[in-house]
Amino acid sequence: MKEILILETGDNTSDTALTKTENKLTDEEKIRKIKYHFSEIMDTLGLDLTDDSLKGTPERVAKMYVKEIFSGLNPENKPQISLFENKYSYKRMLVEKDITLYSSCEHHFVPIIGKVHVAYFPGKNVIGLSKINRLVQYHARRPQVQERLTIQIAEAMKEVLGHDNVAVYVDADHLCVASRGIKDTNSRTLTSSYSGLFEKQEIKQEFLAYINN
């Protein structure tokens, strides 16, 4: 049985730490700089950069960092969230569960892997379901800590909806714990954010019953 660490977030927004110059570079400039510095890292480790298998690695890593796993650092990649009229006047909780989470621990730059569950109460509008996934992935694709990620997803949902009736629950494995250091492969970390109607115990329990079903 896995050991579980449960953390409940507060209500304050937590921003990713960025320098003032981060977004002055184009993606191509970032790729060139990362390629150079990663080549230096590989050379320092004693790897032969003339080897057929290794010589393209610095550029591959640079492109992966900028275009994929850290693409959420670029605000231009923020998804456009579609809202649709709630024509059916649906008033009950709407839950999207088991959204795949791939992020990176900002302390060691190794993966965080897990699931995200998001719920809200519709008002006049509902969110396109795939857009919730895109919003989660946008905030996950940057160096993260799980507590901050949970808050960022919740705050983004509230901003889109225009109200606070939002819940976010994240269940993840951290490879910085599993693959290095303590090397504990049995622990998981759970974080949550409840606001608006979800602060009521009966509503919170209904949400947890949905995601644990």
Secondary structure as a PSIPRED ss2 file (coil, helix, strand):
# PSIPRED VFORMAT (PSIPRED V4.0)

   1 M C   1.000  0.000  0.000
   2 K C   1.000  0.000  0.000
   3 E E   0.000  0.000  1.000
   4 I E   0.000  0.000  1.000
   5 L E   0.000  0.000  1.000
   6 I E   0.000  0.000  1.000
   7 L E   0.000  0.000  1.000
   8 E E   0.000  0.000  1.000
   9 T C   1.000  0.000  0.000
  10 G C   1.000  0.000  0.000
  11 D C   1.000  0.000  0.000
  12 N C   1.000  0.000  0.000
  13 T C   1.000  0.000  0.000
  14 S C   1.000  0.000  0.000
  15 D C   1.000  0.000  0.000
  16 T C   1.000  0.000  0.000
  17 A C   1.000  0.000  0.000
  18 L C   1.000  0.000  0.000
  19 T C   1.000  0.000  0.000
  20 K C   1.000  0.000  0.000
  21 T C   1.000  0.000  0.000
  22 E H   0.000  1.000  0.000
  23 N H   0.000  1.000  0.000
  24 K H   0.000  1.000  0.000
  25 L C   1.000  0.000  0.000
  26 T C   1.000  0.000  0.000
  27 D H   0.000  1.000  0.000
  28 E H   0.000  1.000  0.000
  29 E H   0.000  1.000  0.000
  30 K H   0.000  1.000  0.000
  31 I H   0.000  1.000  0.000
  32 R H   0.000  1.000  0.000
  33 K H   0.000  1.000  0.000
  34 I H   0.000  1.000  0.000
  35 K H   0.000  1.000  0.000
  36 Y H   0.000  1.000  0.000
  37 H H   0.000  1.000  0.000
  38 F H   0.000  1.000  0.000
  39 S H   0.000  1.000  0.000
  40 E H   0.000  1.000  0.000
  41 I H   0.000  1.000  0.000
  42 M H   0.000  1.000  0.000
  43 D H   0.000  1.000  0.000
  44 T H   0.000  1.000  0.000
  45 L C   1.000  0.000  0.000
  46 G C   1.000  0.000  0.000
  47 L C   1.000  0.000  0.000
  48 D C   1.000  0.000  0.000
  49 L C   1.000  0.000  0.000
  50 T C   1.000  0.000  0.000
  51 D C   1.000  0.000  0.000
  52 D C   1.000  0.000  0.000
  53 S C   1.000  0.000  0.000
  54 L C   1.000  0.000  0.000
  55 K C   1.000  0.000  0.000
  56 G C   1.000  0.000  0.000
  57 T H   0.000  1.000  0.000
  58 P H   0.000  1.000  0.000
  59 E H   0.000  1.000  0.000
  60 R H   0.000  1.000  0.000
  61 V H   0.000  1.000  0.000
  62 A H   0.000  1.000  0.000
  63 K H   0.000  1.000  0.000
  64 M H   0.000  1.000  0.000
  65 Y H   0.000  1.000  0.000
  66 V H   0.000  1.000  0.000
  67 K H   0.000  1.000  0.000
  68 E H   0.000  1.000  0.000
  69 I H   0.000  1.000  0.000
  70 F C   1.000  0.000  0.000
  71 S H   0.000  1.000  0.000
  72 G H   0.000  1.000  0.000
  73 L H   0.000  1.000  0.000
  74 N C   1.000  0.000  0.000
  75 P H   0.000  1.000  0.000
  76 E H   0.000  1.000  0.000
  77 N H   0.000  1.000  0.000
  78 K C   1.000  0.000  0.000
  79 P C   1.000  0.000  0.000
  80 Q C   1.000  0.000  0.000
  81 I C   1.000  0.000  0.000
  82 S C   1.000  0.000  0.000
  83 L E   0.000  0.000  1.000
  84 F E   0.000  0.000  1.000
  85 E E   0.000  0.000  1.000
  86 N C   1.000  0.000  0.000
  87 K C   1.000  0.000  0.000
  88 Y C   1.000  0.000  0.000
  89 S C   1.000  0.000  0.000
  90 Y C   1.000  0.000  0.000
  91 K C   1.000  0.000  0.000
  92 R C   1.000  0.000  0.000
  93 M C   1.000  0.000  0.000
  94 L E   0.000  0.000  1.000
  95 V E   0.000  0.000  1.000
  96 E E   0.000  0.000  1.000
  97 K E   0.000  0.000  1.000
  98 D E   0.000  0.000  1.000
  99 I E   0.000  0.000  1.000
 100 T E   0.000  0.000  1.000
 101 L E   0.000  0.000  1.000
 102 Y E   0.000  0.000  1.000
 103 S E   0.000  0.000  1.000
 104 S E   0.000  0.000  1.000
 105 C E   0.000  0.000  1.000
 106 E C   1.000  0.000  0.000
 107 H C   1.000  0.000  0.000
 108 H C   1.000  0.000  0.000
 109 F C   1.000  0.000  0.000
 110 V C   1.000  0.000  0.000
 111 P E   0.000  0.000  1.000
 112 I E   0.000  0.000  1.000
 113 I E   0.000  0.000  1.000
 114 G E   0.000  0.000  1.000
 115 K E   0.000  0.000  1.000
 116 V E   0.000  0.000  1.000
 117 H E   0.000  0.000  1.000
 118 V E   0.000  0.000  1.000
 119 A E   0.000  0.000  1.000
 120 Y E   0.000  0.000  1.000
 121 F C   1.000  0.000  0.000
 122 P C   1.000  0.000  0.000
 123 G C   1.000  0.000  0.000
 124 K C   1.000  0.000  0.000
 125 N E   0.000  0.000  1.000
 126 V E   0.000  0.000  1.000
 127 I E   0.000  0.000  1.000
 128 G C   1.000  0.000  0.000
 129 L H   0.000  1.000  0.000
 130 S H   0.000  1.000  0.000
 131 K H   0.000  1.000  0.000
 132 I H   0.000  1.000  0.000
 133 N H   0.000  1.000  0.000
 134 R H   0.000  1.000  0.000
 135 L H   0.000  1.000  0.000
 136 V H   0.000  1.000  0.000
 137 Q H   0.000  1.000  0.000
 138 Y H   0.000  1.000  0.000
 139 H H   0.000  1.000  0.000
 140 A H   0.000  1.000  0.000
 141 R C   1.000  0.000  0.000
 142 R C   1.000  0.000  0.000
 143 P E   0.000  0.000  1.000
 144 Q E   0.000  0.000  1.000
 145 V C   1.000  0.000  0.000
 146 Q H   0.000  1.000  0.000
 147 E H   0.000  1.000  0.000
 148 R H   0.000  1.000  0.000
 149 L H   0.000  1.000  0.000
 150 T H   0.000  1.000  0.000
 151 I H   0.000  1.000  0.000
 152 Q H   0.000  1.000  0.000
 153 I H   0.000  1.000  0.000
 154 A H   0.000  1.000  0.000
 155 E H   0.000  1.000  0.000
 156 A H   0.000  1.000  0.000
 157 M H   0.000  1.000  0.000
 158 K H   0.000  1.000  0.000
 159 E H   0.000  1.000  0.000
 160 V H   0.000  1.000  0.000
 161 L H   0.000  1.000  0.000
 162 G C   1.000  0.000  0.000
 163 H C   1.000  0.000  0.000
 164 D C   1.000  0.000  0.000
 165 N C   1.000  0.000  0.000
 166 V E   0.000  0.000  1.000
 167 A E   0.000  0.000  1.000
 168 V E   0.000  0.000  1.000
 169 Y E   0.000  0.000  1.000
 170 V E   0.000  0.000  1.000
 171 D E   0.000  0.000  1.000
 172 A E   0.000  0.000  1.000
 173 D E   0.000  0.000  1.000
 174 H E   0.000  0.000  1.000
 175 L H   0.000  1.000  0.000
 176 C H   0.000  1.000  0.000
 177 V H   0.000  1.000  0.000
 178 A H   0.000  1.000  0.000
 179 S C   1.000  0.000  0.000
 180 R C   1.000  0.000  0.000
 181 G C   1.000  0.000  0.000
 182 I C   1.000  0.000  0.000
 183 K C   1.000  0.000  0.000
 184 D C   1.000  0.000  0.000
 185 T C   1.000  0.000  0.000
 186 N C   1.000  0.000  0.000
 187 S E   0.000  0.000  1.000
 188 R E   0.000  0.000  1.000
 189 T E   0.000  0.000  1.000
 190 L E   0.000  0.000  1.000
 191 T E   0.000  0.000  1.000
 192 S E   0.000  0.000  1.000
 193 S E   0.000  0.000  1.000
 194 Y E   0.000  0.000  1.000
 195 S C   1.000  0.000  0.000
 196 G H   0.000  1.000  0.000
 197 L H   0.000  1.000  0.000
 198 F H   0.000  1.000  0.000
 199 E H   0.000  1.000  0.000
 200 K C   1.000  0.000  0.000
 201 Q H   0.000  1.000  0.000
 202 E H   0.000  1.000  0.000
 203 I H   0.000  1.000  0.000
 204 K H   0.000  1.000  0.000
 205 Q H   0.000  1.000  0.000
 206 E H   0.000  1.000  0.000
 207 F H   0.000  1.000  0.000
 208 L H   0.000  1.000  0.000
 209 A H   0.000  1.000  0.000
 210 Y H   0.000  1.000  0.000
 211 I H   0.000  1.000  0.000
 212 N H   0.000  1.000  0.000
 213 N C   1.000  0.000  0.000
